[in-house]
Amino acid sequence: MTPPAASGVVERLLRAPRFSTVEAYDGATIVMRADVASRRSDRLLPVLRCYRREEDGTWSVAWSVRGYAAALTEDSAVAYATVRAGGHEIRRREATGEDVPWAVLPGQLGAMAFDPATGSLACTVRTAGAGNGGRRPTAFRRSDAAWFDDQSAALGTARHGGGWRACVVRTDLSVVPAAVSDDVALTGELAWSGGGLVLGATRHLRDGRRRFGLLVAGPDHGARLVFDPALDLTGPVAAPDGSRLACVGTTVPTGHEPMAQKPCLLTDGRAVSPLDTGDDRWHRPVGWADPARLCCVAEDGARRTLVVHHLATGDRSAVDLPASVVDAVPTAADSAVIVSSPGAPPVLGVVGHAGGALAEVQRTPGIEAAGRLRRVPLADTETGLSLSAWLCEPPGPPRALAVVFHGGPLKSWTDWPWRWNPWPLVAAGLTVALVDPPMSLGYGSAAVAAGWRRWRTGIAEVAARQVGEVRRVTDLRDAPLVLLGGSFGGYLALVTAAGLRPDLVVAHGSPADLRHVASVSDVGWQWIREYGDPDTERERYDEQSLPAAGIPPGTRVLLSHGVQDELVPAAESVRIHRSLVRQGVRSELVLFPGEAHPVSRPSNLTAWFAWVLGACDEELGDRRPARRPT
């Protein structure tokens, strides 16, 4: 039975709007996207909300519409995309409130950007068709079959359609050439620069890896590809006047060296220059204050910060914020930001680059932390790594300790988590530790290197010691233990269970046979980038996979998976479940036919939380541990 207090937290959590992105900001107008649960359709629906700054400096809501993406155009008008049959409609909301249609785009909308120099709006659209599109054999031209003859073969392409195209909206609708060669496809990213379009591009290599670069389509309608031999280039961001372009540069691993990220500048549409950030905190460009100041977010332990790079002098200044940056759009003087932490739901606000407090525009209504939050350092003496965890604690004595591992593994517990939210467990009387193991972002290159190619023998071994340290600092050495996680986090929960001997394990969408996942996942190139060819590096993959035995018989394990998962095949959880049952483990498996990698439908999330909280109540009872004398 789910404790009533925990059920109430779940209900409020699923009802609250999920602040997602700052779509546009110009100092006087903010457009934010939030995803809102619909009871009628049982799904999250995107809503765009426009805020206008009043004369006294406060902000008020000007309008809200169902929409996916938005961009500011001339005279504070807003172009936005809304769904219509067969694709999307681009509409324009004037400052006067008049709402007029602008264009119709067939297919799935990707990104949107407005060029003030030409008055043009660009969009990327994923069009109908599957596989290699026009190169399909004639036999399949009238079929819905997806045909591939290279490493681009993917379940997602077969299910959802073909490749990306770029469209430019003026008074009509024109299509920009998708690529300049058959082996290059678009990724859906775009930016305007120098009167031309800069589009994300990718190549599928024969060995299974993918390379990422940029397709620069100039105002003269010429196009050229920019691929760097040492860096993958993604996330193009143009200066307001289109004179400069920044992007993310991800190093291409060679030998045993792990990947790293750094901001890069693109000059003359050709030369790629990495920016010296002074640290290895994976700075990612989010916008420009002006052509001489680039704004980035940087991973800093358990917080994501906003940093302004002064390109003329090489100086850097951090913007003081009360929580992690979820998203930001800068202007010359300030930035519109969404900030959050594991203990504070997202807040939309405006912060000056020169200092000052965050001016709140909108708080997430209806939800708050149901206990106390504190951060504890977790130093690992065997590796010398300095990591950390967030502790989410109930008001009274805890019934048990629950440890939640994040997915990724290149992520960290920096934001308010909607899917793996700790506060329903806290409301049920558990202390929850959100642990950042090796390869978590924000702890430097040494933390990434400690887990690279060593998920089981590197990350999991340290994670188990971290749990022991958490039990020590919380004085919960003898308390019942619950291990939870999704994707990579579920893998860690299952792997560490052998040594930690928990009372309950909860894992969703978790990989087990890493070689199998690398071979069939739609992001198999990520696995190959780290572990190599799954055919020739079998021993490396198998060493880091989930052991055939390890979880003590009698342990209760809750497994779940979305049948539509294209990242980790649902067969992985079926495989784990059958194996555990054969070994005498009390395994239960739930398959969600309509879900992909994450669970997103409100009804399924409600059922999943009730299942997990009910299992906690059944397995833990009221075994509150006695405190050790100090």
Secondary structure in CASP SS format (residue, H / E / C, confidence):
PFRMAT SS
TARGET T0000
AUTHOR 0000-0000-0000
METHOD secondary structure of the structure
MODEL  1
M C 1.00
T C 1.00
P C 1.00
P H 1.00
A H 1.00
A H 1.00
S H 1.00
G H 1.00
V H 1.00
V H 1.00
E H 1.00
R H 1.00
L H 1.00
L H 1.00
R H 1.00
A C 1.00
P C 1.00
R E 1.00
F E 1.00
S E 1.00
T E 1.00
V E 1.00
E E 1.00
A E 1.00
Y E 1.00
D C 1.00
G C 1.00
A C 1.00
T E 1.00
I E 1.00
V E 1.00
M E 1.00
R E 1.00
A E 1.00
D E 1.00
V E 1.00
A E 1.00
S E 1.00
R C 1.00
R C 1.00
S C 1.00
D C 1.00
R E 1.00
L E 1.00
L E 1.00
P E 1.00
V E 1.00
L E 1.00
R E 1.00
C E 1.00
Y E 1.00
R E 1.00
R E 1.00
E C 1.00
E C 1.00
D C 1.00
G C 1.00
T C 1.00
W E 1.00
S E 1.00
V E 1.00
A E 1.00
W E 1.00
S E 1.00
V E 1.00
R E 1.00
G C 1.00
Y C 1.00
A C 1.00
A E 1.00
A E 1.00
L E 1.00
T C 1.00
E H 1.00
D H 1.00
S H 1.00
A C 1.00
V E 1.00
A E 1.00
Y E 1.00
A E 1.00
T E 1.00
V E 1.00
R E 1.00
A C 1.00
G C 1.00
G E 1.00
H E 1.00
E E 1.00
I E 1.00
R E 1.00
R E 1.00
R E 1.00
E C 1.00
A C 1.00
T C 1.00
G C 1.00
E C 1.00
D E 1.00
V E 1.00
P E 1.00
W E 1.00
A E 1.00
V E 1.00
L E 1.00
P E 1.00
G C 1.00
Q E 1.00
L E 1.00
G E 1.00
A E 1.00
M E 1.00
A E 1.00
F E 1.00
D E 1.00
P C 1.00
A C 1.00
T C 1.00
G C 1.00
S E 1.00
L E 1.00
A E 1.00
C E 1.00
T E 1.00
V E 1.00
R E 1.00
T C 1.00
A C 1.00
G C 1.00
A C 1.00
G C 1.00
N C 1.00
G H 1.00
G H 1.00
R H 1.00
R C 1.00
P C 1.00
T H 1.00
A H 1.00
F H 1.00
R C 1.00
R C 1.00
S C 1.00
D C 1.00
A C 1.00
A C 1.00
W C 1.00
F C 1.00
D C 1.00
D C 1.00
Q C 1.00
S C 1.00
A C 1.00
A C 1.00
L H 1.00
G H 1.00
T H 1.00
A H 1.00
R H 1.00
H H 1.00
G C 1.00
G C 1.00
G C 1.00
W E 1.00
R E 1.00
A E 1.00
C E 1.00
V E 1.00
V E 1.00
R C 1.00
T C 1.00
D C 1.00
L E 1.00
S E 1.00
V E 1.00
V E 1.00
P C 1.00
A C 1.00
A C 1.00
V C 1.00
S C 1.00
D C 1.00
D C 1.00
V E 1.00
A E 1.00
L E 1.00
T E 1.00
G E 1.00
E E 1.00
L E 1.00
A E 1.00
W E 1.00
S E 1.00
G C 1.00
G C 1.00
G E 1.00
L E 1.00
V E 1.00
L E 1.00
G E 1.00
A E 1.00
T E 1.00
R E 1.00
H E 1.00
L C 1.00
R C 1.00
D C 1.00
G C 1.00
R C 1.00
R E 1.00
R E 1.00
F E 1.00
G E 1.00
L E 1.00
L E 1.00
V E 1.00
A E 1.00
G C 1.00
P C 1.00
D C 1.00
H C 1.00
G C 1.00
A E 1.00
R E 1.00
L E 1.00
V E 1.00
F C 1.00
D C 1.00
P C 1.00
A C 1.00
L E 1.00
D E 1.00
L E 1.00
T E 1.00
G E 1.00
P E 1.00
V E 1.00
A E 1.00
A C 1.00
P C 1.00
D C 1.00
G C 1.00
S C 1.00
R C 1.00
L E 1.00
A E 1.00
C E 1.00
V E 1.00
G E 1.00
T E 1.00
T E 1.00
V C 1.00
P C 1.00
T C 1.00
G C 1.00
H C 1.00
E C 1.00
P C 1.00
M C 1.00
A C 1.00
Q E 1.00
K E 1.00
P E 1.00
C E 1.00
L E 1.00
L E 1.00
T E 1.00
D C 1.00
G C 1.00
R C 1.00
A E 1.00
V E 1.00
S E 1.00
P E 1.00
L C 1.00
D C 1.00
T C 1.00
G C 1.00
D C 1.00
D C 1.00
R C 1.00
W C 1.00
H C 1.00
R E 1.00
P E 1.00
V E 1.00
G E 1.00
W E 1.00
A E 1.00
D E 1.00
P C 1.00
A C 1.00
R E 1.00
L E 1.00
C E 1.00
C E 1.00
V E 1.00
A E 1.00
E E 1.00
D E 1.00
G C 1.00
A C 1.00
R E 1.00
R E 1.00
T E 1.00
L E 1.00
V E 1.00
V E 1.00
H E 1.00
H E 1.00
L C 1.00
A C 1.00
T C 1.00
G C 1.00
D E 1.00
R E 1.00
S E 1.00
A E 1.00
V E 1.00
D C 1.00
L C 1.00
P C 1.00
A C 1.00
S E 1.00
V E 1.00
V E 1.00
D E 1.00
A E 1.00
V E 1.00
P E 1.00
T C 1.00
A C 1.00
A C 1.00
D E 1.00
S E 1.00
A E 1.00
V E 1.00
I E 1.00
V E 1.00
S E 1.00
S E 1.00
P C 1.00
G C 1.00
A E 1.00
P E 1.00
P E 1.00
V E 1.00
L E 1.00
G E 1.00
V E 1.00
V E 1.00
G E 1.00
H C 1.00
A C 1.00
G C 1.00
G C 1.00
A C 1.00
L C 1.00
A E 1.00
E E 1.00
V E 1.00
Q E 1.00
R E 1.00
T C 1.00
P C 1.00
G C 1.00
I C 1.00
E C 1.00
A C 1.00
A C 1.00
G C 1.00
R E 1.00
L E 1.00
R E 1.00
R E 1.00
V E 1.00
P E 1.00
L E 1.00
A E 1.00
D E 1.00
T C 1.00
E C 1.00
T C 1.00
G C 1.00
L E 1.00
S E 1.00
L E 1.00
S E 1.00
A E 1.00
W E 1.00
L E 1.00
C E 1.00
E E 1.00
P C 1.00
P C 1.00
G C 1.00
P C 1.00
P C 1.00
R C 1.00
A E 1.00
L E 1.00
A E 1.00
V E 1.00
V E 1.00
F E 1.00
H C 1.00
G C 1.00
G C 1.00
P C 1.00
L C 1.00
K C 1.00
S C 1.00
W C 1.00
T C 1.00
D C 1.00
W C 1.00
P C 1.00
W C 1.00
R C 1.00
W C 1.00
N C 1.00
P C 1.00
W H 1.00
P H 1.00
L H 1.00
V H 1.00
A H 1.00
A C 1.00
G C 1.00
L E 1.00
T E 1.00
V E 1.00
A E 1.00
L E 1.00
V E 1.00
D E 1.00
P C 1.00
P C 1.00
M C 1.00
S C 1.00
L C 1.00
G C 1.00
Y C 1.00
G C 1.00
S H 1.00
A H 1.00
A H 1.00
V H 1.00
A H 1.00
A H 1.00
G H 1.00
W C 1.00
R C 1.00
R C 1.00
W H 1.00
R H 1.00
T H 1.00
G H 1.00
I H 1.00
A H 1.00
E H 1.00
V H 1.00
A H 1.00
A H 1.00
R H 1.00
Q H 1.00
V H 1.00
G H 1.00
E H 1.00
V H 1.00
R H 1.00
R H 1.00
V H 1.00
T C 1.00
D C 1.00
L C 1.00
R C 1.00
D C 1.00
A C 1.00
P C 1.00
L E 1.00
V E 1.00
L E 1.00
L E 1.00
G E 1.00
G E 1.00
S C 1.00
F H 1.00
G H 1.00
G H 1.00
Y H 1.00
L H 1.00
A H 1.00
L H 1.00
V H 1.00
T H 1.00
A H 1.00
A H 1.00
G H 1.00
L H 1.00
R C 1.00
P C 1.00
D C 1.00
L E 1.00
V E 1.00
V E 1.00
A E 1.00
H E 1.00
G C 1.00
S C 1.00
P C 1.00
A C 1.00
D C 1.00
L H 1.00
R H 1.00
H H 1.00
V H 1.00
A H 1.00
S H 1.00
V H 1.00
S C 1.00
D C 1.00
V C 1.00
G H 1.00
W H 1.00
Q H 1.00
W H 1.00
I H 1.00
R H 1.00
E H 1.00
Y H 1.00
G C 1.00
D C 1.00
P C 1.00
D C 1.00
T C 1.00
E C 1.00
R H 1.00
E H 1.00
R H 1.00
Y H 1.00
D H 1.00
E H 1.00
Q H 1.00
S C 1.00
L C 1.00
P C 1.00
A C 1.00
A C 1.00
G C 1.00
I C 1.00
P C 1.00
P C 1.00
G C 1.00
T C 1.00
R E 1.00
V E 1.00
L E 1.00
L E 1.00
S E 1.00
H E 1.00
G E 1.00
V C 1.00
Q C 1.00
D C 1.00
E C 1.00
L C 1.00
V C 1.00
P C 1.00
A C 1.00
A H 1.00
E H 1.00
S H 1.00
V H 1.00
R H 1.00
I H 1.00
H H 1.00
R H 1.00
S H 1.00
L H 1.00
V H 1.00
R H 1.00
Q C 1.00
G C 1.00
V C 1.00
R E 1.00
S E 1.00
E E 1.00
L E 1.00
V E 1.00
L E 1.00
F E 1.00
P C 1.00
G C 1.00
E C 1.00
A C 1.00
H C 1.00
P C 1.00
V C 1.00
S C 1.00
R C 1.00
P H 1.00
S H 1.00
N H 1.00
L H 1.00
T H 1.00
A H 1.00
W H 1.00
F H 1.00
A H 1.00
W H 1.00
V H 1.00
L H 1.00
G H 1.00
A H 1.00
C H 1.00
D H 1.00
E H 1.00
E H 1.00
L H 1.00
G C 1.00
D C 1.00
R C 1.00
R C 1.00
P C 1.00
A C 1.00
R C 1.00
R C 1.00
P C 1.00
T C 1.00
END
